[in-house]
Amino acid sequence: MKPLDQIPDTLRRSLRAIFSDIDDTITTDGMLSAEAYSAIENISKQGIEFIPITGRPAGWCDMIARFWPVKGVIGENGAFFFSYDHKNKKMIRRYIQNETERLEGLKKLGKIKQKILQEVEGCAVSSDQFSRISDLAIDFCEDVPELPIEAVKKIKEIFVESGATAKISSIHVNAWFGDYNKLEMTRIFTKEVLGIDLDYNKDEFFFCGDSPNDEPLFQYFPNSCGVANIRNFISEMRNLPTYVSYSKGGKGFVEICEKFLDFK
């Protein structure tokens, strides 16, 4: 991983958009600082589109799409994107699955949930689960005492053995039924909202993240950056970001955004 100072000026001038994880990338210890939020606003004012990609639920994403200075948001690990058309006062919602598929998936996840809660002591259903429409999130450190990595891996293992897709974030194990992911919905968003074929133009985009569940995006984007807390997961990852910030969490995110200001 290279330091931020090695980001070339050519990329700074040609950048179209920044995609970014939220938890522990934009936030610090679960909080969104004024500096991090201002960084998003400043990037947007610069003419660079900003799009969060998160495992957070649909209810949160509706608010983010409406009130944050973003072009849209990809939520529940690629289950959908929301983009608010401020001119026409209309929320655009694009789902990867239809309602029947989502409900069937949630029903199956409900059965697996009981097994996980019984077999992995100390975990809990995430407090934001009531806002979710496609996946199940099991909390291992957000609102519960932090579990050892062995317990976190056990949660994922139970999901996978039951036929679900499961990803470990910095706070939750998220699981769903369906062959989709963050990258697939990022491609769809870029084509349908920005009018750009991402596969042919990905060198004009940037991705920020912090944990192993961001690895497919680190691998895909030639220009990616981890905030400094990514170093905690190096031993668990095969595909690391191109760059790394000097600071952790939101402070690192601010450092990244500052590298792209005043270059358009």
C-alpha positions as CSV (number, residue, x, y, z in Angstrom):
1,M,0.0,0.0,0.0
2,K,1.3,3.4,-1.0
3,P,1.0,6.6,1.0
4,L,-1.5,9.2,-0.1
5,D,1.2,11.5,-1.3
6,Q,1.8,9.1,-4.2
7,I,-1.7,9.7,-5.7
8,P,-0.8,11.2,-9.2
9,D,-2.0,14.6,-10.2
10,T,-3.5,13.1,-13.4
11,L,-6.0,11.1,-11.3
12,R,-6.8,14.1,-9.2
13,R,-7.7,16.1,-12.2
14,S,-9.7,13.4,-14.0
15,L,-11.6,11.9,-11.1
16,R,-15.4,11.5,-11.8
17,A,-16.6,10.1,-8.5
18,I,-15.6,8.6,-5.1
19,F,-17.3,5.5,-3.7
20,S,-16.8,4.9,0.0
21,D,-17.7,2.5,2.8
22,I,-19.3,4.3,5.8
23,D,-18.6,2.5,9.1
24,D,-15.1,3.0,10.4
25,T,-14.2,4.6,7.0
26,I,-16.2,7.8,7.2
27,T,-17.1,7.4,10.9
28,T,-14.8,7.2,13.9
29,D,-15.8,5.0,16.9
30,G,-19.4,5.0,15.5
31,M,-19.7,8.7,15.1
32,L,-19.8,10.9,12.0
33,S,-17.7,14.0,12.7
34,A,-18.3,17.5,11.4
35,E,-15.0,17.3,9.6
36,A,-15.9,14.0,7.8
37,Y,-19.3,15.3,6.7
38,S,-17.8,18.5,5.5
39,A,-15.3,16.5,3.5
40,I,-18.2,14.9,1.6
41,E,-19.8,18.3,1.0
42,N,-16.5,19.8,-0.2
43,I,-16.0,16.9,-2.6
44,S,-19.5,17.3,-4.0
45,K,-19.0,21.1,-4.4
46,Q,-15.8,20.3,-6.3
47,G,-17.9,18.5,-9.0
48,I,-16.9,15.0,-7.9
49,E,-19.9,12.7,-7.3
50,F,-19.9,11.0,-3.9
51,I,-21.6,7.6,-3.4
52,P,-21.5,5.7,-0.1
53,I,-21.5,1.8,-0.4
54,T,-22.6,0.3,2.8
55,G,-24.0,-2.8,4.6
56,R,-26.3,-0.5,6.5
57,P,-30.1,-0.9,6.0
58,A,-32.6,0.5,3.6
59,G,-34.1,2.8,6.3
60,W,-30.8,4.5,6.8
61,C,-30.0,4.7,3.1
62,D,-33.3,6.5,2.4
63,M,-32.2,9.2,4.8
64,I,-28.7,9.4,3.4
65,A,-29.9,9.7,-0.2
66,R,-32.2,12.5,0.8
67,F,-30.1,14.6,3.2
68,W,-26.4,13.9,2.6
69,P,-24.6,15.7,-0.2
70,V,-24.4,12.5,-2.3
71,K,-25.4,11.3,-5.7
72,G,-26.9,8.2,-4.2
73,V,-26.2,5.3,-1.9
74,I,-25.7,1.6,-2.4
75,G,-27.0,-0.4,0.6
76,E,-27.3,-3.7,2.3
77,N,-24.2,-4.9,0.5
78,G,-25.5,-4.4,-3.0
79,A,-29.2,-5.2,-2.5
80,F,-30.2,-1.8,-3.9
81,F,-29.3,1.7,-4.6
82,F,-31.3,4.8,-3.7
83,S,-30.8,8.1,-5.5
84,Y,-32.8,11.2,-4.8
85,D,-33.8,13.5,-7.7
86,H,-33.9,16.9,-5.9
87,K,-35.2,18.7,-9.0
88,N,-38.2,16.5,-9.4
89,K,-38.5,15.6,-5.7
90,K,-38.5,11.9,-6.4
91,M,-36.6,9.0,-4.8
92,I,-35.2,6.5,-7.3
93,R,-35.1,3.0,-5.8
94,R,-33.4,0.2,-7.7
95,Y,-33.5,-3.3,-6.2
96,I,-31.5,-6.3,-7.3
97,Q,-34.3,-8.7,-6.3
98,N,-38.1,-8.5,-6.4
99,E,-40.1,-8.3,-3.3
100,T,-41.0,-12.0,-3.3
101,E,-37.3,-13.0,-3.5
102,R,-36.5,-10.6,-0.6
103,L,-39.2,-11.9,1.6
104,E,-38.3,-15.6,0.9
105,G,-34.6,-14.8,1.8
106,L,-35.6,-13.1,5.0
107,K,-37.7,-16.1,6.0
108,K,-34.8,-18.4,5.5
109,L,-32.4,-16.1,7.4
110,G,-34.8,-16.0,10.3
111,K,-34.3,-19.7,10.8
112,I,-30.5,-19.4,10.7
113,K,-30.7,-16.6,13.2
114,Q,-31.9,-18.8,16.0
115,K,-29.0,-21.3,15.4
116,I,-26.4,-18.5,15.5
117,L,-27.8,-16.9,18.7
118,Q,-27.8,-20.3,20.4
119,E,-24.4,-21.4,19.3
120,V,-22.4,-18.1,19.5
121,E,-22.5,-16.6,22.9
122,G,-22.5,-12.8,23.2
123,C,-23.6,-12.0,19.7
124,A,-27.0,-10.3,18.9
125,V,-29.2,-9.2,16.0
126,S,-28.1,-5.8,15.0
127,S,-30.1,-2.9,16.4
128,D,-30.8,-1.6,12.9
129,Q,-32.3,-4.9,11.7
130,F,-35.8,-3.4,11.8
131,S,-34.8,-1.2,8.9
132,R,-33.6,-3.9,6.7
133,I,-35.3,-5.4,3.6
134,S,-32.9,-8.0,2.3
135,D,-30.3,-9.2,4.8
136,L,-29.7,-10.2,8.3
137,A,-26.9,-8.5,10.3
138,I,-25.4,-10.1,13.4
139,D,-23.7,-7.7,15.8
140,F,-20.3,-8.7,17.2
141,C,-19.0,-5.4,18.6
142,E,-21.3,-2.4,17.8
143,D,-23.8,-2.7,20.6
144,V,-22.4,-5.7,22.4
145,P,-19.0,-6.3,24.0
146,E,-16.5,-7.2,21.2
147,L,-16.3,-10.9,20.4
148,P,-13.1,-12.7,19.6
149,I,-12.4,-13.3,15.9
150,E,-13.0,-17.0,16.3
151,A,-16.6,-16.3,17.3
152,V,-17.0,-13.9,14.4
153,K,-15.8,-16.5,12.0
154,K,-18.2,-19.1,13.5
155,I,-21.1,-16.8,12.8
156,K,-20.0,-16.5,9.2
157,E,-19.5,-20.3,9.0
158,I,-23.0,-21.0,10.2
159,F,-24.5,-18.7,7.5
160,V,-22.4,-20.2,4.7
161,E,-23.1,-23.8,5.8
162,S,-26.8,-22.9,5.5
163,G,-26.4,-21.7,1.9
164,A,-26.3,-18.0,2.5
165,T,-23.7,-15.5,1.4
166,A,-22.0,-13.9,4.4
167,K,-19.5,-11.0,4.8
168,I,-17.7,-9.7,7.8
169,S,-17.6,-6.0,8.3
170,S,-15.9,-4.0,11.1
171,I,-19.0,-4.4,13.3
172,H,-21.4,-7.0,11.8
173,V,-21.6,-10.2,9.9
174,N,-24.1,-9.6,7.1
175,A,-25.8,-12.4,5.3
176,W,-28.3,-12.7,2.5
177,F,-29.7,-15.2,-0.1
178,G,-28.9,-14.3,-3.7
179,D,-26.1,-14.0,-6.1
180,Y,-25.3,-10.3,-5.7
181,N,-22.7,-8.1,-4.1
182,K,-21.6,-4.5,-3.7
183,L,-19.6,-4.5,-6.9
184,E,-22.5,-5.7,-9.1
185,M,-24.8,-2.9,-7.8
186,T,-21.9,-0.3,-8.2
187,R,-21.8,-1.2,-11.9
188,I,-25.6,-0.9,-12.2
189,F,-25.6,2.5,-10.3
190,T,-22.8,3.9,-12.5
191,K,-24.6,2.9,-15.7
192,E,-28.1,3.9,-14.7
193,V,-27.4,7.1,-12.7
194,L,-24.2,8.4,-14.1
195,G,-24.5,7.0,-17.6
196,I,-21.0,5.5,-17.5
197,D,-19.8,2.0,-18.2
198,L,-17.7,1.4,-15.2
199,D,-15.7,-1.5,-16.6
200,Y,-14.3,0.8,-19.3
201,N,-13.8,3.8,-17.1
202,K,-12.9,2.5,-13.7
203,D,-9.6,4.3,-13.7
204,E,-11.5,7.6,-13.3
205,F,-13.1,6.5,-10.0
206,F,-11.9,6.0,-6.5
207,F,-12.9,3.7,-3.7
208,C,-12.3,4.1,0.1
209,G,-12.8,1.3,2.7
210,D,-11.5,-0.2,5.9
211,S,-12.2,-3.9,6.2
212,P,-12.1,-7.4,4.5
213,N,-15.7,-7.0,3.2
214,D,-14.3,-4.2,1.0
215,E,-11.8,-6.5,-0.6
216,P,-13.7,-7.1,-3.9
217,L,-13.8,-3.4,-4.5
218,F,-10.1,-3.0,-3.6
219,Q,-9.4,-5.6,-6.1
220,Y,-11.6,-4.1,-8.8
221,F,-10.7,-0.4,-8.6
222,P,-7.1,0.4,-9.7
223,N,-7.4,3.5,-7.5
224,S,-8.5,2.6,-4.0
225,C,-7.5,3.6,-0.5
226,G,-7.9,2.2,2.9
227,V,-8.0,4.3,6.0
228,A,-5.2,3.4,8.4
229,N,-7.3,0.8,10.4
230,I,-7.2,-1.4,7.3
231,R,-3.8,-2.5,8.7
232,N,-5.6,-4.5,11.4
233,F,-6.8,-6.9,8.7
234,I,-3.8,-7.3,6.4
235,S,-3.2,-10.9,7.5
236,E,-6.8,-11.8,6.5
237,M,-6.7,-10.2,3.1
238,R,-5.4,-11.1,-0.3
239,N,-6.3,-7.9,-2.1
240,L,-5.2,-4.7,-0.4
241,P,-6.0,-1.1,-1.4
242,T,-3.6,0.8,-3.6
243,Y,-3.1,3.6,-1.1
244,V,-3.5,3.9,2.7
245,S,-4.2,7.0,4.8
246,Y,-2.1,8.2,7.7
247,S,-5.0,8.3,10.1
248,K,-7.8,6.0,11.1
249,G,-11.5,6.2,10.4
250,G,-13.0,9.6,9.7
251,K,-9.7,11.5,10.1
252,G,-8.2,9.2,7.4
253,F,-11.2,9.8,5.2
254,V,-10.7,13.6,5.5
255,E,-7.1,13.1,4.5
256,I,-8.2,11.2,1.4
257,C,-10.8,13.8,0.3
258,E,-8.3,16.7,0.8
259,K,-6.1,15.1,-1.9
260,F,-8.8,15.7,-4.5
261,L,-9.8,19.2,-3.7
262,D,-8.8,22.1,-6.0
263,F,-7.8,19.9,-8.8
264,K,-10.9,20.0,-11.0
